[in-house]
Each structure stands twice: as C-alpha cells, then as structure tokens.
Amino acid sequence: LLFFHLLVILKVLPGNIVWGGTLDENIVIKYEIIALIITVFLLFNAIVKAGYINNNILKKITKVIIWFMVVYFAFMIFGNLVAKTLTEKIIFIPLSTLMFLSSLRLAIEKE
C-alpha cells in the first residue's frame, strides 16, 4: 500500500484508478499524499502491536488505534464496492479485504 501510494504520487500509475476515478489529477495527488501519511501511521501502529517497538504507552495507544484501522479498512472495502472504475473493484476489493482481515487479526491478537 505504501509503494502503491508513492507510485500514484509520482505518476507512475494513473490517478484515475484511485478515489473512484472521479477526482481531478491535482486533487488525486493531494489525497494520495494524505493517504500515504495515514498508511505510514498505520504501519507504525502495526509495528508497535507486533512488538518490534517495546514501549508501554505506545502499546496502550496502539490497542485503540488498531480498531480504527479495522474500521478504516472496512470503509475502504465499501468505497471500492461503490467505485466507478473496474480497477478498484477487481484489484482493490481483494487488497482492502486482506488489509481488513490482517488488521482485525492484529486487533484481536493477545500480546
């Protein structure tokens, strides 16, 4: 996901395959930068949850944030379902589902 956002920002991948294919190219780049920041933030929380960073305060905060990840990825699935582009339906529904299930597993996993 991190590399995907970078590829869209760098215009290696076309911007019309994201955000339902309905946004102007300049706005897509801004949204993708925001999505990239969110992705880095979520990745950091997954790293904390996995125990690679051992900080009790971060672990407590991460327990809550992981559940937000579950909801975020559930909304991504819904967004892909109602998207106008076939690319989002064929490629991103399975990826969003995988991210949803992975974050759900992180959320319910005991330390």
HUQUIWO-V390428 format. One record per helix or strand. SS is the DSSP state (H for helix, E for strand). FROM is the first residue (numbers start at 1). LEN is the number of residues. If there is no record, write none. Layout:
# HUQUIWO-V390428
ss->SS from->FROM len->LEN
ss->SS from->FROM len->LEN
This chain:
# HUQUIWO-V390428
ss->H from->2 len->8
ss->H from->15 len->3
ss->H from->19 len->3
ss->H from->25 len->25
ss->H from->56 len->26
ss->H from->86 len->23
